[in-house]
Structure formats: structure tokens, C-alpha cells
């Protein structure tokens, strides 16, 4: 088990290639203020799982001054850099190591320091100075998979409405988080304003990180890791964002949307040859960037694939296929792809997505009905609202124009849910309509855009009316776009 879980780190070979340079005009300075020290508590740290030091999280309350000293000196104890990996069986034969998920456990006090002092201040610094790509929607405040999907799908619909075709390539990377080179990551930090003591702290944080496996009360020997952002840590996502951020610098003709390591490149044009040429050029640039950063693209079927969007008539008229080369292979052209949980096809009617979500929600409702006798009304309603409703509302604002059959399905589903939850009781309030929840979410997104409380990548989605002066009845604040096709009207 030990050799299996650390093999990816041990196989890493350092390839010293020149990295593209970007220089930040800003300088990060970690502050240890009184308010920060007050926040240094561990009430939210896990209390059931102990690290190798056998110290429960609640015992770390007296370590505030030690944390302050370590941060200001740019040091971190070696034991805080050691992870205990607990293999958790997922499914399938227990004899296969691939059927186990490695859970990395780090000291709780280390997570306190990472959360309060490092992560919050570094993330705020990067966001305030706009050092991260605006098209990166992963692990950032006010961003989500839903907003990434909205940007991608909405832009495709508007492009197709103009009479264009859109070629997209969905890129999947092999163990991206585990393949990040420590030396190359550290070489990028000064480009984002991280220097001096702060840079020394990150060097110590990544230097000689160790891991061992705990299984059946046995602990393996330690292994020192040469690559990968620290799994199970608070800084894991942040360090990956910094390392992965400059991939946008090599994109010349395509648009790009990223959610962590999920990347999609897409090009709009009326000419198929132009689409293929632009995608091929940018994919070649991406291939060079991935090689420089020791990352590997996964070309297996269902992973990295290409998809052509457009009306059925327009696609048929083009009379060409979207064959996109990558190195010595051609990226598989598919008819549908699951992007961030949304089933998309060339028509973007999202019927496949609706059917898949409805099937999963129905399955969970049946499971809820089987355990309903062991629950009170409030518990049953909580389970419904937290584990079933989100399946039917996730990215629902992308498809507000449902068919009559789909609307009937949602109405029937709501009736069944009401019977399961309330049984013979007469509810004081009815369960909210699924369609109303979808519309409410759409209104929330529009409100966020009007208030400027949304990622910059979505700020240009609407044109806001300028009344010149305050008016009591201003009416609609948005200049709605003219839509020609049903493809975009959805």
C-alpha cells in the first residue's frame, strides 16, 4: 500500500527547463495583528482524527505564540510536514490498490497556521492585485463550478446565435495535483510578489515533506516527496492555482475556462478550417507548457475530448469533422461530454442533463422513503432539501425553458416528495417548486452582476442601462440582447 500511494512522487524526475517570467509589481507581507491572533483557535479543526503526534486538535489552543514565531521567522517544524495516509476503500475488490482513496492527515496546529495566517492573507493579496487569471473559477471566493459552466455554455449559445460554429477541446490531466514540481512552483512565487521571509516560509513548507501509510494499526516507513502540492493541507488548492495560473499566457487564439485542473479551450468561427487551425495552434502551445511544467495530458476516451457546437443545420452544412491533433495522436471527437457535472452535446438543449439529474433525484427519493419511518418531519425535509433538491437545481438557470413533459415530471416529483416527507401530516408550508428555485437562482446571479458582486469574467454578460440620473421607476436595468435562434433563447 505504501509503495502504491507514493509511487507518483518517487517516479518524478526533475526536468530543468526555462520557465516564462512574469514580474509582480506588488510585494506580499504577512501581518500578525491582534485580530489575526484572536482567530488562532482550533474550534473548527477535526477532533476525532489524530496525526502521528497523537495530539487532538483541541490540545493545540496554547500554541498561538509558537505559530507567530514560526511565521515571522519563515520556519516550520519537520513534524508538521509529515502526513499520515489512511487508505479508505471505495468500491470493487479490496485486493486492488486502485480501489482505495488515500486520505492524508496532517497536524491540526499546522492547518490553523495555514488557514488564518497564510491562506487568507495570500489569497486576499492575489485577488486584490488581480494576479490570478479571471477565467480560473476553482478554489476562489464567489466562484463555483456553476458559474464556470454558465460562462462557458452562455458564450457558446451567443456565438451560435450569430451563425458561428464553436469547436471546444476539454482537457483532462493525469494526477495534476501530484505532479506539481516543488522547485518550479517555488520559482514562480516571486513572480506573484512572494519574496523574502514569506518565500523562505514556503521553501521550508515544501522542503523534505514526508508521508507514511497507516493501515490495520501498522505504520510504514516515511517517504520524502519530490513533487505534488501537499494533499490534505489548507494550502493545497492555493499552491496549485499559482502553479497552474500562467497556462493562460500561451493561449493565443482560443478562449479558456478553468476550474482547478479542468480546462476547456474553445474557438468560434464560421469556417471549420479556421476553428481547427486555431485550436491546433493553441493545443501545441499547451503541450509545450505542460512539458515545461512536468504535467501530462490524459488522452484516454472520456477524458480529453473534442466537441463541435452549433445548430444541426449548420453542422451538417459544414460537411467536415473537428479533427484536432495533439502530438502524434488525434483528440477523440465525441457527441456529448460531462463538463463540471453538466451533460452537454452539440445542441446544448441539456435534455440529457435533465434526464440524468432527474433519475438520480428519483433514486434518492426512493431511498428516503425507505428510511422515512425512522425520521421526523424536520429531518426528512432537511435531507430532501440538502441531498435531493440540489440535483434538480444545479445549473438549472442554464435551462429555464423546459418542455411541458419536463415540467410535468418536476410537478409530479414534488407531489411524491410531499407525500414521502409529510405522510399524513398537513404541512404548514408546501415544498418550494423546483422551477421557482431555478428562477430564483437565475435572479440571484443577475442581482450579483448588477451589484458587481461576481467574478470579473462574468461582468460583461449584460449591458447596464445608464439613466444619467436617479429615477423612481427605472424599469429594467439591463439591455437584453436580441436573440435570433431557439438555440440561445433557452
Phi and psi in degrees as a GROMACS rama.xvg file:
@    title "Ramachandran Plot"
@    xaxis  label "Phi"
@    yaxis  label "Psi"
@TYPE xy
-58.2241  -49.3551  UNK-2
-64.787  -34.4358  UNK-3
-67.613  -45.1896  UNK-4
-76.1161  -20.9575  UNK-5
-108.553  4.22273  UNK-6
-62.7691  -34.9891  UNK-7
-64.21  -33.3553  UNK-8
-78.6526  -35.3147  UNK-9
-75.0688  -27.8558  UNK-10
-80.1  -7.5119  UNK-11
-68.2068  130.728  UNK-12
-117.671  124.58  UNK-13
-68.6647  123.62  UNK-14
-114.553  108.295  UNK-15
-85.5336  98.1928  UNK-16
-118.964  150.916  UNK-17
-65.4091  135.863  UNK-18
-100.479  150.055  UNK-19
-66.2476  142.335  UNK-20
-103.165  137.604  UNK-21
-137.934  137.652  UNK-22
-115.684  126.696  UNK-23
-85.6326  138.002  UNK-24
-87.001  4.02593  UNK-25
-112.346  164.586  UNK-26
-135.977  121.938  UNK-27
-76.4001  134.717  UNK-28
-134.074  110.107  UNK-29
-68.1828  128.473  UNK-30
-106.035  134.923  UNK-31
-113.024  77.5984  UNK-32
-87.3282  172.223  UNK-33
-61.6218  -40.9613  UNK-34
-64.2342  -35.9465  UNK-35
-66.2762  -41.6867  UNK-36
-64.8962  -35.0166  UNK-37
-63.2045  -33.9944  UNK-38
-76.0821  -11.4179  UNK-39
-75.697  72.9428  UNK-40
-131.327  169.665  UNK-41
-122.696  29.6809  UNK-42
-64.7554  -23.8739  UNK-43
-99.4222  0.965625  UNK-44
-77.7328  150.715  UNK-45
-62.412  136.994  UNK-46
-110.391  -11.3399  UNK-47
-90.0598  -28.5245  UNK-48
-102.807  130.76  UNK-49
-105.886  156.686  UNK-50
-89.742  -170.047  UNK-51
-62.7347  -25.1569  UNK-52
-80.0094  -4.67722  UNK-53
60.8793  23.9644  UNK-54
-101.829  120.291  UNK-55
-68.1297  154.936  UNK-56
-58.6046  -36.5857  UNK-57
-66.2414  -16.164  UNK-58
-84.424  -0.803028  UNK-59
-94.9683  9.7976  UNK-60
-65.6063  -23.109  UNK-61
-92.7294  13.7054  UNK-62
-103.209  16.9245  UNK-63
-61.6721  -48.2993  UNK-64
-64.9412  -35.2622  UNK-65
-63.9131  -43.1089  UNK-66
-61.5633  -44.1074  UNK-67
-59.185  -44.8849  UNK-68
-64.0718  -41.6667  UNK-69
-64.3156  -42.4148  UNK-70
-65.5997  -45.3518  UNK-71
-68.9412  -23.9492  UNK-72
-95.014  -7.83316  UNK-73
73.5224  27.9608  UNK-74
-117.773  161.353  UNK-75
-151.783  131.368  UNK-76
-59.8818  146.595  UNK-77
-61.8041  -35.2589  UNK-78
-65.3821  -27.5715  UNK-79
-74.4492  -12.2659  UNK-80
-99.902  8.14768  UNK-81
-104.345  129.713  UNK-82
-109.949  142.546  UNK-83
-103.783  118.109  UNK-84
-96.1907  123.491  UNK-85
-110.575  113.047  UNK-86
-75.4975  125.239  UNK-87
-111.61  124.525  UNK-88
-67.6301  131.364  UNK-89
-94.0406  -66.234  UNK-90
-166.74  169.473  UNK-91
83.7592  -175.378  UNK-92
-60.1236  133.515  UNK-93
-71.8177  -13.0769  UNK-94
-77.2343  -14.5619  UNK-95
-95.2995  123.013  UNK-96
-65.4614  -25.6135  UNK-97
-66.9505  -14.6958  UNK-98
-91.77  13.1666  UNK-99
-116.036  140.365  UNK-100
-101.87  121.197  UNK-101
-77.6663  121.264  UNK-102
-102.595  117.726  UNK-103
-92.8249  122.814  UNK-104
-109.472  123.664  UNK-105
-115.306  160.416  UNK-106
-57.706  137.393  UNK-107
-62.7475  -38.8692  UNK-108
-64.9789  -32.04  UNK-109
-63.9537  -38.9314  UNK-110
-69.0999  -33.5112  UNK-111
-61.1906  -48.343  UNK-112
-61.9652  -43.859  UNK-113
-62.4129  -41.4678  UNK-114
-71.3859  -57.8456  UNK-115
-73.8282  -45.5335  UNK-116
-93.5647  -48.2085  UNK-117
-87.8324  -60.1255  UNK-118
-59.5669  -50.5858  UNK-119
-62.0825  -44.0302  UNK-120
-72.2686  -39.3438  UNK-121
-67.5218  -44.6555  UNK-122
-63.8408  -42.8124  UNK-123
-61.3488  -40.8957  UNK-124
-62.3971  -45.5754  UNK-125
-65.8726  -40.0643  UNK-126
-71.9198  -43.1028  UNK-127
-63.2222  -34.878  UNK-128
-96.2509  6.1773  UNK-129
52.522  47.9638  UNK-130
-89.3719  -15.1547  UNK-131
-96.987  147.787  UNK-132
-57.7268  134.284  UNK-133
-69.6195  -15.164  UNK-134
-94.9094  11.738  UNK-135
-97.3882  112.335  UNK-136
-101.766  -0.474864  UNK-137
-91.6281  138.723  UNK-138
58.3016  34.9471  UNK-139
-130.723  150.392  UNK-140
-59.8707  141.438  UNK-141
67.145  9.99876  UNK-142
-118.231  157.036  UNK-143
-161.346  170.271  UNK-144
-62.4433  -35.3066  UNK-145
-61.1719  -46.039  UNK-146
-68.7081  -34.451  UNK-147
-63.8505  -43.8642  UNK-148
-65.6708  -37.844  UNK-149
-61.8347  -47.0811  UNK-150
-60.9401  -48.6844  UNK-151
-62.6927  -53.3316  UNK-152
-70.3435  -38.6638  UNK-153
-65.076  -40.3018  UNK-154
-66.91  -36.1209  UNK-155
-65.1411  -43.8885  UNK-156
-60.6232  -43.0718  UNK-157
-68.0239  -34.9467  UNK-158
-67.0157  -44.1207  UNK-159
-65.2071  -34.3931  UNK-160
-63.6699  -23.7919  UNK-161
-83.884  1.07247  UNK-162
93.0378  11.7155  UNK-163
-94.6103  161.597  UNK-164
-98.935  153.413  UNK-165
-128.054  120.221  UNK-166
-99.9687  131.102  UNK-167
-128.622  143.93  UNK-168
-123.796  118.805  UNK-169
-91.7689  120.604  UNK-170
-104.836  127.751  UNK-171
-117.979  132.541  UNK-172
-105.804  148.646  UNK-173
-85.7458  114.138  UNK-174
45.2773  53.9021  UNK-175
-59.1725  -41.8776  UNK-176
-67.1169  -30.4594  UNK-177
-84.6207  -12.8937  UNK-178
-101.408  0.333973  UNK-179
-65.2767  123.653  UNK-180
-73.3597  127.916  UNK-181
-62.7244  -44.3127  UNK-182
-66.3135  -39.323  UNK-183
-73.6253  -33.346  UNK-184
-63.4177  -45.5838  UNK-185
-64.4887  -32.6234  UNK-186
-70.8804  -20.4715  UNK-187
-86.9012  -24.388  UNK-188
-57.7616  -42.9403  UNK-189
-61.0954  -26.4798  UNK-190
-69.693  -12.9245  UNK-191
-113.048  22.5287  UNK-192
82.1898  13.5708  UNK-193
-101.35  104.57  UNK-194
-136.573  -178.153  UNK-195
59.0797  -135.161  UNK-196
-62.368  -37.7614  UNK-197
-62.4053  -41.6163  UNK-198
-67.0315  -38.9103  UNK-199
-60.2835  -38.574  UNK-200
-62.9765  -44.3196  UNK-201
-67.0193  -34.2554  UNK-202
-63.0653  -45.0225  UNK-203
-65.2651  -35.5499  UNK-204
-63.663  -38.4117  UNK-205
-92.448  -17.8801  UNK-206
-70.9578  128.219  UNK-207
48.6649  49.1411  UNK-208
-71.5085  139.284  UNK-209
-123.178  159.699  UNK-210
-149.098  147.051  UNK-211
-139.885  162.149  UNK-212
-108.035  132.659  UNK-213
-110.619  120.076  UNK-214
-149.226  126.973  UNK-215
52.6877  46.358  UNK-216
65.2968  16.7964  UNK-217
-116.672  140.981  UNK-218
-119.367  128.422  UNK-219
-76.5733  176.234  UNK-220
-71.1544  162.183  UNK-221
-81.5039  147.741  UNK-222
-124.965  135.072  UNK-223
-92.274  127.811  UNK-224
-91.817  138.017  UNK-225
-108.476  -4.24929  UNK-226
-153.542  168.792  UNK-227
95.0347  135.835  UNK-228
-72.4226  145.344  UNK-229
-61.4061  107.392  UNK-230
-66.2366  139.126  UNK-231
86.5743  -3.76944  UNK-232
-92.6042  166.725  UNK-233
-75.2064  -32.1921  UNK-234
-84.1078  -6.95347  UNK-235
-48.8952  -56.7191  UNK-236
-64.5231  -39.873  UNK-237
-62.9121  -45.3727  UNK-238
-64.3298  -35.6961  UNK-239
-66.6471  -41.949  UNK-240
-58.7926  -42.6063  UNK-241
-65.1762  -44.5579  UNK-242
-66.03  -34.5662  UNK-243
-92.7537  -7.22763  UNK-244
-63.7089  -40.9126  UNK-245
-81.1596  10.2518  UNK-246
-63.1092  -26.5079  UNK-247
-66.8405  -20.94  UNK-248
-67.881  -21.4061  UNK-249
-97.4093  -4.91923  UNK-250
-83.4088  119.343  UNK-251
-105.917  -40.3689  UNK-252
-123.066  -12.722  UNK-253
-97.9017  163.672  UNK-254
-94.0801  157.861  UNK-255
-140.15  139.752  UNK-256
-129.396  130.853  UNK-257
-123.254  139.623  UNK-258
-128.625  100.461  UNK-259
56.6927  -117.976  UNK-260
-97.0891  5.31552  UNK-261
-83.9154  114.605  UNK-262
-122.773  138.063  UNK-263
-131.058  128.332  UNK-264
-104.468  137.958  UNK-265
-147.352  146.748  UNK-266
-132.847  135.807  UNK-267
-110.006  139.169  UNK-268
-170.859  160.15  UNK-269
-84.0366  -19.1391  UNK-270
-105.966  125.785  UNK-271
-65.1111  -39.3419  UNK-272
-61.4815  -37.6325  UNK-273
-65.8563  -40.3929  UNK-274
-61.2972  -47.7081  UNK-275
-63.6287  -39.9193  UNK-276
-63.9802  -45.1078  UNK-277
-67.0411  -43.6942  UNK-278
-65.1182  -41.8727  UNK-279
-61.4422  -42.3534  UNK-280
-62.8594  -46.0686  UNK-281
-72.3453  -32.9996  UNK-282
-65.8979  -35.247  UNK-283
-64.222  -40.2671  UNK-284
-65.3578  -40.6794  UNK-285
-63.3681  -39.7158  UNK-286
-60.5811  -41.4669  UNK-287
-65.5032  -43.6492  UNK-288
-62.887  -43.7483  UNK-289
-62.3261  -40.0692  UNK-290
-65.7806  -40.8179  UNK-291
-63.3716  -31.1163  UNK-292
-102.853  13.4774  UNK-293
60.9774  32.4751  UNK-294
-107.705  151.835  UNK-295
-123.997  131.021  UNK-296
-82.962  141.558  UNK-297
-96.6236  106.819  UNK-298
-93.8374  9.28917  UNK-299
-65.736  154.548  UNK-300
-61.515  135.294  UNK-301
88.9407  -4.98784  UNK-302
-105.781  -84.8553  UNK-303
-92.3165  114.5  UNK-304
-143.116  160.147  UNK-305
-110.596  151.118  UNK-306
-146.751  135.977  UNK-307
-104.763  124.765  UNK-308
-105.442  143.579  UNK-309
162.236  172.548  UNK-310
-68.4434  154.161  UNK-311
-57.7537  -39.5058  UNK-312
-65.5497  -41.9305  UNK-313
-69.6545  -39.802  UNK-314
-65.858  -42.218  UNK-315
-64.6855  -37.5251  UNK-316
-67.772  -31.65  UNK-317
-65.4135  -30.8367  UNK-318
55.5995  28.3134  UNK-319
-138.185  157.946  UNK-320
-106.224  156.419  UNK-321
-88.6729  79.9498  UNK-322
-91.5205  112.695  UNK-323
-115.789  113.057  UNK-324
-78.2135  147.456  UNK-325
-139.138  105.098  UNK-326
65.4394  -125.99  UNK-327
-95.7056  7.01044  UNK-328
-120.941  168.168  UNK-329
-114.123  128.47  UNK-330
-65.1119  133.24  UNK-331
-61.8268  131.205  UNK-332
-92.2001  122.309  UNK-333
-115.051  164.275  UNK-334
-95.7252  -18.3237  UNK-335
-152.414  156.29  UNK-336
-150.245  142.436  UNK-337
-94.5112  104.496  UNK-338
-108.083  113.321  UNK-339
51.7577  39.9097  UNK-340
87.0929  1.03349  UNK-341
-112.171  122.363  UNK-342
-76.9875  113.55  UNK-343
-115.756  145.94  UNK-344
-133.73  -175.78  UNK-345
-63.7832  -26.9301  UNK-346
-87.0492  -19.9827  UNK-347
55.0975  31.9548  UNK-348
-82.0439  -12.13  UNK-349
62.2183  20.5118  UNK-350
-65.5489  -39.7421  UNK-351
-62.5006  -40.6761  UNK-352
-63.7917  -43.7162  UNK-353
-61.426  -46.1235  UNK-354
-63.0358  -41.426  UNK-355
-65.6442  -43.1258  UNK-356
-67.0968  -40.327  UNK-357
-64.8418  -38.6701  UNK-358
-64.1717  -43.945  UNK-359
-65.6475  -40.7138  UNK-360
-65.1246  -40.2404  UNK-361
-63.868  -39.4729  UNK-362
-62.255  -44.1162  UNK-363
-68.4808  -33.911  UNK-364
-66.382  -37.8076  UNK-365
-64.2988  -40.2891  UNK-366
-64.4126  -38.5444  UNK-367
-63.9256  -38.54  UNK-368
-64.864  -30.4429  UNK-369
-72.5095  -29.3816  UNK-370
-103.95  4.75264  UNK-371
-59.0525  -35.9099  UNK-372
-63.7731  -20.0389  UNK-373
-94.6593  5.38694  UNK-374
-123.588  152.961  UNK-375
-88.1521  175.704  UNK-376
-61.8109  -44.7637  UNK-377
-62.6814  -41.1619  UNK-378
-66.0013  -42.5449  UNK-379
-63.0592  -41.7941  UNK-380
-66.9969  -38.1028  UNK-381
-62.9721  -43.3661  UNK-382
-62.1084  -42.0334  UNK-383
-62.61  -45.7493  UNK-384
-73.2646  -27.8504  UNK-385
-96.8877  -26.4667  UNK-386
-118.956  -12.6111  UNK-387
-115.972  -51.1644  UNK-388
-55.6906  -43.1531  UNK-389
-58.1263  -26.4739  UNK-390
-64.5275  -31.8033  UNK-391
-94.9655  -11.893  UNK-392
-108.617  -13.5851  UNK-393
-61.1109  121.198  UNK-394
57.1514  25.8319  UNK-395
-65.7754  -24.6475  UNK-396
-68.04  -11.5484  UNK-397
-80.8437  -11.1045  UNK-398
-145.412  75.5163  UNK-399
-88.6283  -11.3054  UNK-400
-103.262  78.5619  UNK-401
-81.1359  157.395  UNK-402
-74.5914  164.623  UNK-403
-61.6433  -35.0673  UNK-404
-64.8607  -43.1318  UNK-405
-66.8876  -39.3579  UNK-406
-64.0769  -39.1087  UNK-407
-65.0481  -39.26  UNK-408
-61.335  -43.2088  UNK-409
-66.0793  -38.8845  UNK-410
-65.8229  -43.265  UNK-411
-65.1583  -38.3444  UNK-412
-63.0928  -41.1652  UNK-413
-63.8298  -39.9096  UNK-414
-64.2876  -43.3479  UNK-415
-63.5264  -41.2127  UNK-416
-63.7387  -38.831  UNK-417
-62.0327  -42.1244  UNK-418
-66.6924  -40.0436  UNK-419
-66.3304  -43.5916  UNK-420
-75.9636  -47.7862  UNK-421
-96.2938  -18.983  UNK-422
50.7971  -118.749  UNK-423
-88.0133  -4.82906  UNK-424
-78.7113  146.95  UNK-425
-93.7055  112.364  UNK-426
-69.408  142.64  UNK-427
-68.3997  -38.3216  UNK-428
-129.932  142.508  UNK-429
-76.4705  158.889  UNK-430
-66.5294  137.868  UNK-431
-64.0279  146.33  UNK-432
-65.7683  136.7  UNK-433
-61.1283  -39.9402  UNK-434
-66.4545  -37.4357  UNK-435
-64.9452  -37.2308  UNK-436
-65.6908  -37.6425  UNK-437
-63.3493  -46.2424  UNK-438
-65.5942  -37.5783  UNK-439
-61.4511  -42.452  UNK-440
-64.3997  -39.6053  UNK-441
-61.5343  -41.887  UNK-442
-64.8328  -37.2423  UNK-443
-63.8208  -40.6701  UNK-444
-64.7316  -44.3413  UNK-445
-62.6672  -42.0908  UNK-446
-61.33  -41.4853  UNK-447
-62.7192  -38.3859  UNK-448
-67.374  -43.0509  UNK-449
-63.203  -34.7556  UNK-450
-84.0512  -6.1432  UNK-451
71.7421  20.6056  UNK-452
-103.52  51.6297  UNK-453
-152.121  159.007  UNK-454
-53.6459  145.577  UNK-455
-58.7615  -30.5272  UNK-456
-63.5449  -20.2331  UNK-457
-104.633  -0.917259  UNK-458
-66.9183  -24.6704  UNK-459
-92.4823  13.7838  UNK-460
-69.7246  -30.0156  UNK-461
-126.326  151.471  UNK-462
-100.449  120.631  UNK-463
-89.8315  135.289  UNK-464
-68.9299  141.471  UNK-465
-110.714  103.965  UNK-466
-80.1994  -12.5501  UNK-467
81.6924  -31.6725  UNK-468
-152.033  163.405  UNK-469
-68.6897  133.76  UNK-470
-130.505  145.498  UNK-471
-68.0757  -45.493  UNK-472
-114.688  86.615  UNK-473
-84.7764  -14.1402  UNK-474
69.3969  -150.291  UNK-475
-68.5293  131.427  UNK-476
-88.3832  -6.60866  UNK-477
-114.815  135.67  UNK-478
-84.8642  106.247  UNK-479
-73.4669  138.307  UNK-480
-71.2902  152.453  UNK-481
-81.0985  122.709  UNK-482
-106.64  132.541  UNK-483
-100.276  -39.5915  UNK-484
-111.162  153.026  UNK-485
-62.8465  -27.3902  UNK-486
-52.5687  -40.8622  UNK-487
-96.2013  -22.6378  UNK-488
-64.8826  -23.0325  UNK-489
